[in-house]
Amino acid sequence: AKHPAYVGRTLFVVQPLDERGGDAGASFVAIDHAQAGVGDKVLVLTEGNGVRQILKAGDIVPIRSIIVGIVDHVETA
C-alpha cells in the first residue's frame, strides 16, 4: 500500500557518499523534488520538519528524506 503523500512523486534509492565518492553508510529512499535522474549526485535533506516546509504539507507526512538539489561539480582542497 502506498501512502497518499507519495502519490505522483518519484522515489529514488540514494547512497550517501564520503568526500572521495565512496559509500558512506546505508542507502535509503528519498522523494525527488529536484527532477534528478538515475546516477545523478544529489543533495538530500533528511529532516522531517524541513521536508514538511518544502512540501507545504501538514504535520502528518510520512516523508523524511527529500532530494533538494543536483550536484554539478565537487571541488576539494
Backbone as CSV, one residue per row, in Angstrom:
resi,resn,N_x,N_y,N_z,CA_x,CA_y,CA_z,C_x,C_y,C_z
1,ALA,0.839,-1.178,0.000,0.000,0.000,0.000,0.881,1.236,0.000
2,LYS,0.453,2.240,-0.701,1.212,3.476,-0.820,0.457,4.590,-0.098
3,HIS,1.145,5.315,0.751,0.523,6.424,1.472,0.168,7.521,0.468
4,PRO,-0.954,8.185,0.651,-1.370,9.248,-0.280,-0.331,10.357,-0.459
5,ALA,0.530,10.588,0.514,1.552,11.638,0.406,2.567,11.335,-0.693
6,TYR,2.665,10.057,-1.107,3.629,9.660,-2.136,3.048,9.680,-3.553
7,VAL,1.753,9.877,-3.680,1.107,9.845,-4.987,1.678,10.941,-5.886
8,GLY,2.093,10.554,-7.082,2.616,11.490,-8.056,4.062,11.905,-7.817
9,ARG,4.730,11.282,-6.857,6.115,11.630,-6.538,7.054,10.515,-6.974
10,THR,8.238,10.895,-7.431,9.251,9.928,-7.832,10.099,9.577,-6.619
11,LEU,10.323,8.286,-6.423,11.148,7.814,-5.324,12.482,7.314,-5.860
12,PHE,13.565,7.640,-5.168,14.892,7.163,-5.525,15.524,6.478,-4.324
13,VAL,16.310,5.463,-4.574,17.176,4.904,-3.551,18.480,5.683,-3.661
14,VAL,18.880,6.341,-2.575,20.086,7.164,-2.577,21.149,6.533,-1.689
15,GLN,22.388,6.748,-2.053,23.534,6.199,-1.330,24.402,7.352,-0.828
16,PRO,24.527,7.520,0.480,25.427,8.565,0.990,26.862,8.312,0.531
17,LEU,27.575,9.391,0.242,28.957,9.295,-0.221,29.877,10.059,0.714
18,ASP,31.135,9.605,0.775,32.138,10.347,1.525,32.805,11.365,0.605
19,GLU,33.800,12.082,1.125,34.437,13.148,0.339,35.188,12.644,-0.878
20,ARG,35.461,11.356,-0.943,36.154,10.781,-2.104,35.198,10.069,-3.064
21,GLY,33.924,10.101,-2.750,32.932,9.471,-3.618,32.634,8.030,-3.284
22,GLY,33.182,7.527,-2.179,32.913,6.160,-1.760,31.666,6.084,-0.888
23,ASP,31.124,4.894,-0.771,29.931,4.694,0.055,30.210,5.104,1.502
24,ALA,29.237,5.763,2.112,29.380,6.244,3.486,28.094,5.989,4.256
25,GLY,27.729,4.753,4.425,26.514,4.443,5.166,25.514,3.697,4.312
26,ALA,24.413,3.366,4.947,23.365,2.586,4.290,22.543,3.447,3.332
27,SER,22.093,2.849,2.252,21.221,3.547,1.308,19.834,3.699,1.923
28,PHE,19.068,4.649,1.390,17.715,4.896,1.877,16.878,5.484,0.755
29,VAL,15.597,5.593,0.974,14.667,6.105,-0.039,14.427,7.589,0.204
30,ALA,14.418,8.368,-0.875,14.110,9.798,-0.803,13.187,10.148,-1.968
31,ILE,12.277,11.068,-1.723,11.447,11.546,-2.831,12.221,12.615,-3.585
32,ASP,11.904,12.770,-4.854,12.610,13.719,-5.704,11.847,15.036,-5.784
33,HIS,12.544,16.126,-5.490,11.963,17.461,-5.607,12.807,18.333,-6.530
34,ALA,13.820,17.709,-7.177,14.758,18.465,-8.000,14.851,17.929,-9.425
35,GLN,13.975,17.018,-9.783,13.971,16.408,-11.115,15.306,15.737,-11.427
36,ALA,15.786,14.962,-10.456,17.044,14.223,-10.610,16.836,13.033,-11.534
37,GLY,17.946,12.493,-11.989,17.910,11.301,-12.826,18.755,10.207,-12.206
38,VAL,18.604,9.019,-12.715,19.382,7.884,-12.230,20.867,8.174,-12.442
39,GLY,21.667,7.986,-11.403,23.102,8.211,-11.488,23.549,9.611,-11.113
40,ASP,22.610,10.550,-10.937,22.977,11.910,-10.526,23.464,11.914,-9.085
41,LYS,24.433,12.781,-8.803,24.806,13.056,-7.418,23.840,14.134,-6.949
42,VAL,23.238,13.901,-5.798,22.190,14.801,-5.323,22.439,15.247,-3.893
43,LEU,21.784,16.331,-3.528,21.783,16.836,-2.168,20.451,16.430,-1.549
44,VAL,20.522,15.759,-0.399,19.316,15.219,0.227,19.121,15.839,1.604
45,LEU,17.924,16.322,1.858,17.542,16.819,3.170,16.888,15.656,3.913
46,THR,17.388,15.336,5.109,16.856,14.199,5.864,16.331,14.645,7.219
47,GLU,15.549,15.659,7.213,14.993,16.197,8.443,13.514,16.467,8.202
48,GLY,12.671,15.810,8.979,11.230,15.820,8.746,10.586,17.187,8.686
49,ASN,10.927,18.088,9.600,10.298,19.410,9.612,10.648,20.194,8.344
50,GLY,11.895,20.132,7.912,12.292,20.804,6.674,11.571,20.234,5.467
51,VAL,11.398,18.927,5.452,10.668,18.267,4.358,9.237,18.782,4.317
52,ARG,8.584,18.846,5.460,7.202,19.337,5.509,7.117,20.785,5.029
53,GLN,8.110,21.605,5.369,8.101,23.003,4.926,8.268,23.104,3.415
54,ILE,9.173,22.306,2.847,9.386,22.331,1.399,8.139,21.885,0.658
55,LEU,7.503,20.828,1.161,6.308,20.286,0.505,5.043,21.054,0.855
56,LYS,5.162,21.981,1.805,3.992,22.718,2.293,2.901,21.736,2.729
57,ALA,3.343,20.745,3.505,2.453,19.678,3.961,2.116,19.875,5.432
58,GLY,1.100,19.177,5.863,0.690,19.240,7.262,1.642,18.491,8.170
59,ASP,1.215,18.341,9.404,2.057,17.712,10.418,2.251,16.215,10.214
60,ILE,1.320,15.565,9.592,1.408,14.112,9.464,1.734,13.745,8.022
61,VAL,3.020,13.722,7.717,3.509,13.327,6.398,4.622,12.316,6.627
62,PRO,4.472,11.101,6.112,5.476,10.066,6.367,6.677,10.148,5.422
63,ILE,7.122,11.353,5.129,8.265,11.549,4.241,9.367,12.187,5.071
64,ARG,10.511,11.529,5.116,11.614,12.018,5.935,12.790,12.516,5.113
65,SER,12.929,12.052,3.876,14.081,12.405,3.048,13.613,12.908,1.693
66,ILE,14.212,14.033,1.258,13.806,14.645,0.000,15.048,15.147,-0.745
67,ILE,15.092,14.876,-2.028,16.180,15.370,-2.874,15.879,16.822,-3.195
68,VAL,16.793,17.724,-2.779,16.559,19.158,-2.954,17.488,19.806,-3.970
69,GLY,18.477,19.068,-4.462,19.382,19.646,-5.439,20.198,18.599,-6.158
70,ILE,20.693,18.963,-7.333,21.563,18.093,-8.125,22.951,18.718,-8.107
71,VAL,23.956,17.909,-7.781,25.336,18.390,-7.672,25.962,18.398,-9.063
72,ASP,26.404,19.574,-9.509,27.056,19.699,-10.815,28.542,19.423,-10.732
73,HIS,29.168,19.890,-9.651,30.624,19.807,-9.556,31.029,19.779,-8.089
74,VAL,32.034,18.966,-7.777,32.580,18.918,-6.420,34.068,19.219,-6.507
75,GLU,34.506,20.155,-5.691,35.916,20.507,-5.665,36.433,20.380,-4.241
76,THR,37.518,19.662,-4.070,38.101,19.523,-2.737,39.480,20.173,-2.702
77,ALA,39.856,20.612,-1.531,41.150,21.276,-1.382,42.241,20.280,-1.027
